Structures are given as C-alpha cells and as structure tokens.
Amino acid sequence: MIDIQELYMYRCIQLAMLGNGYVAPNPMVGAILVYNYRIIGEGYHQQYGGPHAEVNCINSVAEIDRELIAHATLYVSLEPCAHYGKTPPCVNLIIENKIPRVVIGCTDLFAKVNGKGIALLKEAGVEVFIGILENDCIALNKRFFKFHQYQRPYIILKWAQTVNGIIGSKTTERLLITNDCTNRIVHQWRSEEAAIMVGSNTVLKDNPKLNNRLWTGNQPTRFILDRNNYIDIKSFVLDGSQKTIIFNNTIKKQEGVTIYHKLRDNEDTLQQIMNYAYNTNVQSILVEGGATLLQLFIINNCWDEARVITNSSMYAQDGILAPRLSKSTLIKQEKILSDLISYYKPNNE
C-alpha cells in the first residue's frame, strides 16, 4: 500500500524535475499544497533567478481556495530557504500565509540554509516533518549536494564504443558509433549539465560543436583542455556561439564568450580545472572525451557517474581503446535500437 505522504512527495519530485537544465546553480525543487486530500496548489522552481517552488505553489491556488491555505499542508522536496538571495526567503512566505504544517523531503546542505529554514518554521509554531522519500529527494539534487559538500562539480563520464571496445579510429576518419535516437538522448544529457568537456585531440579530429542542437534547453559551457594551443582558430568550439573556457599553459585572456584560462605548470591539471569550476559556480560537467581525458578522471577517482554507449552491431578492426572503468558498479542498462547504454557509479560512494 502506497503511503499518502510519499505519494505527495513523488509529485513534488515530478514537478521539480521540470526545472532540470534551467535552475542551476540553484537546486530543483517542487512543492504542493494539500487540503483534505486534495491538491489545491502546486509549483516548481522554473528558472534561475525566478520565484522558488513555494512561491509558485502558493500563487497557483485558485481564488476560491485561498482561504484554505491557512489550513493546508505544504509538501516540498527540499528545505525552504531562509536567506535573501535573488528572491526573498520562502520561510517568510510560509509563515505569512499561516500554513500550519510543512512536510520536507530532505534538508538543504547549502551553508546559508542547512537547517535554518526548519528552525525558523518551528519557532513560528509550524509543524515540520522531515525525511519523506529522503533518498529520492537527495538524488534529485545530486549535482547541487556534491558541489557544496565536496567543493567540486558533479562529474559524468560519457563515451561510445564498438562491441569490441573501440572508441575511435587511429586515422583522421571519424568513427560514427551511436544511432540517431541515442544521439538525441546525448544532446538531452548536454542540456541537463552546466558544462561539457573534451580535450584538444577530440577538437582536432572531430571538430565537434559541443551543443545540444538536437534537444531544447540551455547550452552547456564548453570546457576544452588545450595546454599547447593546438586548436585551429576555425574550430566550431571557437565560433563564439556559446560560453567556452580554454584551459592552456600560455594564455590568460577573454575574447567575447571565449575565455583562455592559464594553467600553472607546478600544480595538478585536473585539480586546477575542478577549482576553476567551483569558483565559477559550474556545478556539473559532462566529460565526453577522448580516451586520454576520460582516463585522467578515472585514475584520479574524480567521477560520479559513467554512461557508456555500446553499439552491439559494430565491430572495429583497429582503433583507440575505450577507457577502463575501475572500482565501479553497473547500476542499470537500457537498449536503444542497436545501442546499449550502461550506467555505472564508483564503488567509493
């Protein structure tokens, strides 16, 4: 039998996910107002800088039901904020509307919240219940929590390989592995992350655009590791169509939306990139290759998910071997025509 509170929290999570790709670096949040087993209002955080879920939820209540707000229960997937940011604290709005009960999926680990919202609600006499579908609510904002707990972005590794583990050809010929349907899914993934990253070899060989033209949503910031400035000025990644960060050894300047960030020789390359991402509020990176760059993240245990696409009908006689995941666990698999997508997580989680 389904617990009614869990059912309401599932709805909050459903709503929150509608903000995926639009609200970062804020967390995704969904909220509903329930009176006598009837949902009288619902909302979610729709756009970074815009009203939070609680505001949209309360504002959605029909005029005929406005008097019920003070007798309803607010369900929200994440602890309401208690600080002034781009919008006023949601805790104040809850108290002002005299909402008597608040059910929270999980607490907010962000330092400016982290229990403060719950404390203020309790001080105002609001009944607060915490931990309904807590694991699901934490997973919803895994990028946000990773960023604030570990001071680095959430890292997703992605590559495509043939059935015999080849990621690309050793010649100038581009090896097209994934089918059209899977390509669209990959572009959806890009729209969900703050940045996408490749190395200079990938740019030189494939000249990728690194955008989500086959999907909707915000374009990710392009991160390119090009220590020795090998990239051709005519490359798509230098076309000025979206924000691009070039990590190199010699140049530190800005040309429109393209920023050249100089790496220090005596410091770890990957750590410098992670520090840059943290300091510029980039909460997630989809690392798309090539094999050397992907292996760098694996060797340094700097990854949170891996998505490996295997074309089960393609065999390559010779080519570049795909990275090797170590200390990993297969979570799930899905078949998209000829392609099998395998999802992994590190064992140290």
GUVO-87665 format. One record per residue: residue in one letter; y, z, x of N, C-alpha, C in turn. Coordinates in steps of 0.05 Angstrom, whole numbers, plus 32768, in hexadecimal, padded with zeros to 4 digits. Each point is the difference from the previous one (the first is absolute). Example, Ala and Ser with C-alpha at 12.3 -4.5 7.8 and 13.67 -1.06 7.14 Angstrom:
2
a7F8E809C8108801880007FEE801880008012;s80157FF27FF98018800180108016800E7FF1;
% end
This chain:
349
m7FE880008011801880007FEF801980008012;i80137FEE7FFA80187FFE8010801480167FF9;d8009800D8014801480157FFD801B7FF37FF8;i800C800B7FEB80197FF37FF5801780008014;q8001801680118015800080147FFC7FEB8015;e7FE77FFC80077FFA7FEB801480067FE47FF4;l7FFB7FFD7FE780067FE67FF3801E7FFA8001;y801080157FFB801D7FFC800180097FFB801D;m7FF3800D801380087FFC801C7FF77FE4800A;y7FEA7FF67FF67FF87FE5800680167FEC7FF7;r800B80067FE980167FEF7FF6801880018013;c80068018800A8016800280137FFB7FEF8019;i7FE7800180097FF97FF0801880027FE27FFA;q7FF77FF87FE980027FE47FF8801D7FF78001;l801280107FF4801C7FFA7FFF800C7FFF801D;a7FF980138010800A8002801B7FFA7FE78010;m7FE87FF57FFD7FF87FE9800F80107FE77FFA;l800E80007FEA80117FE97FF980187FFE8014;g80058016800E8016800080137FF77FF9801C;n7FE77FF980047FF57FFA801A800E7FE8800C;g800B80038018800E7FEB800E801E7FFF7FFA;y800980117FEE801C80007FF8800F801A8006;v7FF280168002800D801A80028001800C801C;a7FF07FF580138000800B801B801C7FFE800C;p8008801480107FF08016800B7FFC80187FED;n80087FFE7FE77FFA80167FED7FE37FFE7FF7;p7FF580157FF67FE580007FF67FFE7FF37FE4;m7FE97FF67FF97FFB7FF67FE57FFB80187FEE;v800E80007FE97FFD80177FED80007FF67FE4;g7FEE800B7FF07FFF7FFA7FE38002801A7FF0;a800C7FFE7FE8800380187FEF7FFE7FF97FE3;i7FF580137FF07FFF7FFD7FE38007801A7FF3;l800B7FFE7FE8800680187FF07FEC80007FE8;v7FF380167FFB7FEC80027FEB800780167FED;y80007FF97FE6800580157FEB7FE97FFD7FEC;n7FF180167FFD7FEB80017FEC7FED7FE98003;y7FF77FFB80197FED7FEB8007800B7FE37FFD;r801A7FFE7FFD800C7FE67FFD80147FFB8017;i7FFD7FE9800D80137FFA8016801A7FF67FF3;i801580108005801A7FF87FF480137FF38014;g7FF88001801A80117FF380147FF07FFB8019;e80067FEB800E7FF37FFB801A80127FEF8012;g7FFC8004801A80117FF180137FF58002801C;y800B7FF080127FF78001801C80187FF88011;h7FFD8007801A80157FF980137FFD7FE28005;q80157FF17FF87FFD7FE38000800B7FF28019;q8015800C800B800E7FF28017800C80158012;y7FFE7FFD801A800C80128013801E80027FFA;g800A80187FFE801C80057FFA800680027FE3;g7FEC7FF97FEF800380017FE37FF7801B7FF5;p800280037FE57FF780197FF47FE380078005;h7FFA801A80037FE5800880057FEF7FFF7FE6;a7FE6800580037FEE7FFE7FE9800880137FE9;e800780198007800780137FEB80187FF77FF0;v80147FF4800D80187FF77FF37FF97FE97FEC;n7FF17FED800A7FF87FE97FEF7FEE80097FE9;c7FEF801480057FEF800B7FEB8010800D7FEA;i8012801280078010800E7FEC80127FEC7FF1;n800C7FED800F80117FEC7FF37FF27FED7FED;s7FE57FFE80047FF07FEE7FEF7FFA800B7FE4;v8004801A7FFD7FF9800D7FE680127FF57FEA;a7FF47FF87FEA800F7FF57FE9801280157FF4;e80167FF77FF4801380137FF57FF380137FEC;i7FEE7FF57FF07FF380117FEC7FEF8016800C;d7FF87FFD80197FEF8014800D800F80118014;r801A7FFC80038010800F80147FFD801E7FFD;e7FFF800A7FE77FFF801D7FFC7FE5800B8009;l7FEC7FEF80047FE5800980097FFF8005801E;i80137FF6800F7FFF8003801D7FFE801E8008;a800F80107FF38001801D80067FE6800F7FF8;h7FED7FF17FF47FE7800C7FF97FE87FF2800C;a80067FEC80117FEB7FEE800B7FF7800A801C;t7FEB7FF380097FF68005801B80057FE78011;l800C8004801880057FEA80127FE97FFF8014;y7FF37FE980027FEC7FFB8014800C7FEE8015;v7FFD80078019800C7FF080167FED80008018;s7FFD7FE9800C7FEC7FFD80158007800E801A;l801A80058004800A800D8019801580157FF9;e80018015800F801380167FFC801C7FF47FFD;p800F80087FEB801B7FF77FFC801280088018;c80137FEE8007801180068016801580157FFA;a8008800F8014801380167FFD80197FFC8011;h80047FE8800B80167FFB801280107FE87FF7;y80197FFE800980107FE97FFA7FFB7FEB8015;g7FF77FE87FF77FFD7FEA801280117FE97FF5;k7FF47FEA7FFA800F7FEA7FF3800480067FE2;t7FF080137FF6800380097FE47FFF801E7FFF;p800A800C7FEA8000801D7FFE7FE3800B7FFE;p7FFD801B80047FE5800C7FFF7FF47FFD7FE4;c7FE67FF87FFF7FF37FFE7FE67FFA801B7FF4;v7FFD801580117FFC801B7FF6801780087FED;n80187FF98008801880087FEF7FFE7FF37FE4;l7FF77FE680007FFE7FF27FE77FEB800D7FEE;i7FEA8008800B7FEA800D7FF1800A80197FF4;i800E80108010800A801A7FF680167FFC7FEA;e80117FEC800580167FFB7FEC7FF47FF77FE5;n7FEA7FF280017FF47FF77FE77FED80147FF4;k7FFF8018800D7FF080167FF57FE37FFA7FFC;i7FF57FEF80127FE37FFA7FFE7FF180198008;p7FEE800A7FEF7FF4801A80057FE880008013;r7FF27FE980037FE87FFE801080007FE78011;v7FF8800380197FFE7FE980127FE58001800E;v7FF17FEA7FFE7FE67FFD800E80047FEC8017;i7FFA800A801880057FF080187FE67FF8800E;g7FFE7FE780087FE87FF7800D7FFD800C801C;c80147FFE80117FFF800B801B801C80088009;t800180128013801A8008800C800A7FEA8012;d801A80008005800D7FED80128003800C801B;l7FF47FF380148001800B801C801A7FF9800E;f80117FF07FF4801A7FFA800C800F801A8003;a800B80058018800C80198006801680097FED;k800F7FEE7FF4801680077FEE7FF580087FE4;v7FE77FFB7FFC7FF480097FE67FEB80168006;n7FE87FF880067FEA801280098000801B7FF3;g7FFC80017FE67FFF801A7FF2801A80097FF4;k80167FF58009801A80097FF680047FF97FE3;g7FF77FE87FF880027FF87FE47FF080127FEE;i7FE8800780087FEF80127FF0800D801B7FFE;a800A800A8016800C801B8000801880017FED;l80117FEC800080187FFF7FEE7FF87FFF7FE3;l7FEB7FF07FFA7FF67FFF7FE57FF6801B7FF6;k7FF1800D80117FF5801A7FF8801680157FFD;e80147FFF8011801780127FFE800F7FFC7FE6;a80007FE77FF5800E7FFA7FE77FEE80067FE8;g7FE8800B80057FEF80077FEA7FED7FEA7FF6;v7FFF7FEB800F7FEE7FE97FF87FE480078009;e7FEC7FFB7FEE7FE4800380077FF97FE88012;v7FF4800580177FF97FEB80127FE280018006;f7FF37FE97FFE7FE37FFE80067FFE7FEA8016;i7FF1800780157FFF7FEE80177FE37FF88006;g7FFC7FE8800A7FE67FF7800A7FEE7FF17FED;i800B7FF57FEB7FF17FEF7FEE7FFC7FE4800D;l7FE77FF880057FFA7FE8800F800F7FFF801B;e7FFF8016800D8010800380197FF87FEB8015;n7FE77FFC80057FF77FED801480097FE37FF9;d7FFF7FF97FE780097FE67FF7801E7FFD8004;c800F80157FFB801D7FFF800280087FFF801E;i7FF1800E801180067FFE801D7FFA7FE4800A;a7FE97FF57FF77FF87FE5800980157FEB7FF7;l800C80047FE980147FEE7FF680177FFD8014;n80078015800D80177FFF80137FF68007801D;k7FE97FF480077FF58005801B80137FF78016;r800F7FEB7FFB80137FF68014801680158004;f800B80097FEA8017801380017FF7801A800E;f7FE8800A7FF97FF78019800C7FF97FFD801D;k7FF37FEA80087FFA7FFC801C80197FFF8010;f80147FF27FF680197FFD800F800E801B8005;h800180117FEC800E801A80027FEF8015800E;q7FE67FFE7FFE7FEF8014800E7FFC7FFA801D;y7FFD7FE680077FF97FF9801B80167FF18010;q80177FFC7FF380177FF2800C7FF87FE5800B;r7FF17FF27FF17FF97FE480067FF97FF17FE6;p80037FE580007FF97FF27FE87FE27FFF7FFA;y7FF97FFB7FE77FE57FFC7FF87FF77FE4800A;i7FEA7FFF800F7FF87FE7800D7FE77FF47FF2;i80037FE77FF77FEA7FF17FF57FFA7FE88012;l7FE77FFF800A7FF77FEA80117FF37FEB7FEE;k80077FE780057FF47FEA7FEF7FF97FE98012;w7FE87FF67FFD7FF97FE6800D7FEB7FF17FF0;a7FFE7FE680057FEC7FF07FF47FED7FF68016;q7FE67FFE7FF97FED7FF880147FEA7FEE7FF3;t7FF37FF080117FEA7FF17FF77FE880127FFD;v7FEA7FF57FF57FE880107FFC7FF4800A801B;n80067FF280157FF78009801B8015800E8010;g8015800A7FF280148012800E80147FF28011;i80087FE77FF980157FF2800F801A80017FF0;i80168008800E801A80047FF280127FE88004;g7FFB7FF0801580117FE880047FF37FEF8016;s800A7FE780027FF67FEE8014800E8005801B;k7FF37FF78015800B8002801B80127FE98008;t80017FEC7FEE80117FE98005801A80037FF0;t80107FEC7FFF801980007FF17FFB7FFC7FE2;e7FE87FF97FF97FF97FFB7FE47FFF801B7FF0;r800C80007FE9800080187FF07FE780017FEF;l7FF3801780007FE880047FF18007800C7FE5;l7FFD7FF07FEA8006800A7FE57FE7800C7FF4;i8000801B7FFE7FE8800E7FF8800080077FE2;t8016800B7FF68000800A7FE480057FEA7FEC;n7FF680057FE780047FED7FEA801B80057FF2;d80077FEE7FEE801B80027FF38003801A7FF0;c7FEB80087FF3800280197FF0800580188012;t7FF280028016800380168012801C7FFF800D;n800A7FE88006801B7FFD800B8015800D7FEE;r7FFD7FFD7FE68013800C7FED7FFE801E8001;i7FE8800A80037FFC801E8002800E800A8019;v7FFD7FF28016800D80088019801E80017FFD;h800B7FEC7FF2801D80007FFB800980177FEE;q7FEE80077FED800680187FF0800180198012;w7FEC80028013800080168013801B8001800F;r80097FE9800980197FFF800F8018800B7FF0;s80007FFA7FE6801680097FEF8000801E7FFC;e7FE9800D80057FFD801D7FFC800780118018;e80047FF380178005800F8019801D7FFB800A;a800A8013800F801B7FFE800A80037FEC8016;a7FEB7FFC801080017FEE80177FE57FF28004;i80027FE9800D7FE87FF1800880027FFB801E;m7FEA8002800F80027FFE801D7FEB7FEE800C;v80097FF080147FEE7FEF8010800A8000801D;g7FF07FF5801280097FFD801B800A7FE48006;s800A7FFC8017800C7FE680087FEC7FEA8000;n7FE7800580077FEB7FEB80017FFC7FF47FE4;t800080117FEC7FFC7FF77FE480177FED7FF8;v80198008800880177FF07FF97FFF7FE5800F;l7FF8800080197FFF7FE880107FEB7FED7FF6;k7FE9800B7FF77FEA7FEF7FF880017FF77FE3;d800880127FEE7FFF7FFB7FE3801B7FFA7FF4;n80168009800D801B7FFE7FF5800080097FE3;p7FF880197FFB7FFF800A7FE4801C80077FF6;k800280007FE5801A80087FF38001801E7FFB;l7FE9800C7FFD7FFD801D7FFC8011800A7FE8;n7FFE7FF17FEA800D80097FE87FEC80017FE9;n800980067FE87FEE80017FE980077FEB7FEC;r80037FE7800A80087FEA7FEF7FEC7FFA7FE9;l7FE7800980037FEC7FFB7FEB7FFE80177FEC;w801380138002800180177FEE801D80077FFA;t800480147FF0801B80097FFA8007801A800F;g801880097FFE80088019800D80107FFD8019;n80068016800C8011800180187FF17FF48018;q800F7FF380127FF57FF580187FFD80178015;p7FEA8001800E7FFD8015801580127FF98018;t80088015800E800D7FFC801A7FEB7FF68014;r80077FEC80107FEE7FF580138002800F801B;f7FEB800B800A7FFE800D801A7FF17FED8012;i800C7FF880167FF37FED80138000800D801C;l7FE98003800C7FFE800A801B80007FE88013;d80177FFC800E80047FE98011800D800A801A;r7FF1800E8010800B800E801880107FED8012;n7FF67FE88004800B7FEE801480107FE87FF4;n800880037FE680107FEB7FF37FF47FE48001;y7FE67FFF7FF97FF27FE7800080057FEF7FE6;i8009800E7FEB80027FF27FE680157FEA8001;d7FF97FE97FF580127FE97FFE801680067FEC;i80187FF88007801780057FEF7FFE7FF27FE4;k7FEE7FEC7FFF7FFC7FF27FE67FEA800C7FEF;s7FF5801680097FEA800D7FF1800A800A7FE5;f7FEF7FFF7FEC800880097FE58009801D8000;v7FF5801180128008801C8000801C80048009;l800D7FEC800B801C8001800980127FF07FEE;d7FF77FFA7FE780107FEF7FEF8016800F7FF0;g8001801B80048015800F7FF37FFC80057FE2;s7FE87FF97FF67FFC80037FE37FF9801C7FF7;q7FF8801180137FFA801C7FF980038011801A;k800480197FFC8004801280177FE97FFF8013;t80067FFD801A7FEC7FFC8014800780118019;i7FEC800F800A8004801080187FEF7FF48016;i800C7FF980167FF27FF580177FFF80168015;f7FE8800A80077FFD801480157FFA7FF2801A;n8013800380147FFD7FF38019800880128018;n7FFF7FF580188006800F8018801D7FFC800A;t800E7FEC7FF680197FF9800D801980007FEF;i7FFD7FFC7FE680187FFC7FF0800380167FEB;k801880097FFC800680137FEB801A7FF67FF2;k7FFD7FF27FEA80177FF47FF37FF97FFA7FE3;q80137FF77FF07FFB7FF97FE4800D7FE57FFB;e7FF07FEE7FF3800A7FE67FF77FFA7FFD7FE3;g801380077FEF7FFC7FFF7FE37FEC80157FF8;v7FEA7FF87FF37FEC80127FF77FEA80048016;t80037FF280167FED80038016800A80138015;i7FF0801580058007801580137FED7FFF8018;y800B7FFE80187FEF800280188001801C800B;h7FE9800E7FFF7FFF801C80097FF28001801A;k800E800A80147FF58001801B7FED80178003;l7FE87FFA800B7FEC801580068004800A801C;r7FFB801A80048002800C801B7FE67FFD800E;d80027FF8801A7FE87FFA80107FEE80188005;n800C801780027FF1801880087FF680107FE8;e80007FF57FE87FF7800E7FE97FEB7FF07FF1;d7FEF800E7FF17FEB7FF27FF1800C7FED7FEB;t7FF77FE78001800A7FEB7FEE7FFD80077FE2;l7FE780077FF97FFB80067FE4800F80177FF6;q800380158010800F80187FF8801D7FF97FFC;q800B7FEF8011801C7FF87FFD80047FF17FE5;i7FED7FEF7FF980037FF17FE77FFD80137FE8;m7FEE801380027FFD80147FEB801980117FFD;n800C8007801680198010800080167FF07FF3;y80027FE7800780157FEF7FF47FFC7FFE7FE2;a7FE77FFC7FF77FFB7FFE7FE48008801A7FF2;y7FF98017800C8006801A7FF3801F80047FFF;n800D7FF98015801D8005800180107FED7FEE;t7FF47FE97FF9800D7FED7FEE7FF480017FE4;n7FF080147FFA7FF580057FE57FED7FEA7FF7;v7FF17FF480127FEB7FED7FF87FE680107FFC;q7FF880037FE77FEA80137FFA7FE47FF38001;s7FFE7FE680017FE67FF4800280017FE5800E;i7FEB7FF9800E7FFE7FE7800F7FE57FF37FFB;l80007FE77FF87FE87FF07FFE7FFD7FF1801A;v7FEC800780107FFC7FF3801A7FED7FE97FFC;e800A7FE780047FEF7FE87FFA7FF67FF28019;g8005800C80177FF37FF3801880147FF88015;g7FF47FF380147FE47FF880047FED8017800A;a7FEA7FF6800B7FEB80138008800880158014;t80117FF88013800880138015801280167FF4;l80137FF87FEF801180147FF37FF180127FEE;l7FEE7FF57FF07FF080107FEE7FEF80158010;q7FF47FF680167FEF8012801080118016800C;l80197FFB800680128014800B800380177FED;f80047FFA7FE6800280157FEC7FE5800F7FFD;i7FEA7FF280017FE6800D7FFD7FFA80128018;i80057FF780187FFB801080188010801A8000;n80187FFE7FF6801280177FFF7FFD80117FE7;n7FEB7FFA7FF07FFC800F7FE7801980027FEE;c800F7FEA800080197FFF7FF17FFD7FED7FE9;w7FEF80087FEC7FFD7FEF7FE87FF580127FEA;d80067FF77FE77FF880107FE97FEE7FF17FED;e80017FE580017FEE7FEF7FF07FFB7FE78010;a7FE97FF47FFB7FFB7FE5800B7FF47FEF7FE9;r800B7FE87FFE7FF67FED7FEB7FF67FE7800F;v7FE77FFC7FFF7FF37FEB800F7FF57FEB7FED;i800A7FE780027FF87FEB7FEF7FEC7FEE800F;t7FE87FFE7FF57FEB7FF0800D7FF97FE87FEE;n80047FE8800B7FF77FE87FF27FE27FFD8004;s7FF180057FEB7FE3800180027FF37FE58003;s80107FEA7FFD7FF57FE58003800B7FF18018;m800F800E8011800C7FF380177FF4800B801A;y7FF67FEE80117FF58008801A80107FF08015;a800A800E8014800E7FF480167FEF80008019;q7FFE7FE9800D7FEF7FFD8018800B80118017;d801B80008003800C800E8016801C80087FF8;g800A8016800B801B80087FF88006801C8009;i8016800B7FF68009801B80077FF180157FEF;l7FF48013800C7FF180147FF1801380127FF1;a7FF780087FE8801080127FF08000801C800C;p801480117FFA8001801B800B7FE780107FF7;r7FFB8015800E7FE980117FFA800A801B7FF7;l7FFA80077FE78008801A7FF57FED8016800B;s800C8015800A7FF080168009800680197FEF;k7FED80117FFD800480197FF0800D7FFA7FE5;s7FF27FEF7FF1800A7FF77FE67FEB80037FEB;t800880017FE77FEF80027FE980077FEB7FEB;l7FEB7FF17FF780047FEB7FEC8005800E7FE5;i80167FFA7FF38007800D7FE67FF77FF07FE9;k80067FE680007FF87FEE7FEA80017FE38009;q7FF47FEF7FF080007FE3800580057FF17FE6;e800D7FE9800280037FEF7FE97FFD7FE38008;k7FF47FF07FEE7FFB7FE4800680147FEF7FF2;i800E7FEE800F80127FED7FF47FF77FE48008;l7FF07FF47FEF7FF47FE680057FF08002801B;s80087FF080147FF18000801A800780188012;d8015800F7FF8800A801580127FF6801C7FF7;l7FF8801080137FF9801C7FFB80158012800D;i800D80107FF080158012800B7FF3801C8003;s8000800A80187FF5801A8006801780138007;y800080187FF48015801380047FF580188010;y800D800880167FF780158011801580168002;k7FF8801880078012801580077FF6800D801A;p8011800C80107FF7800D80197FF180197FFA;n7FED800780107FEF80187FFC800F80198006;n80177FFF800E800F801880068011800A7FE9;e7FFF7FF37FE9800F80097FE97FF280177FF3;
% end
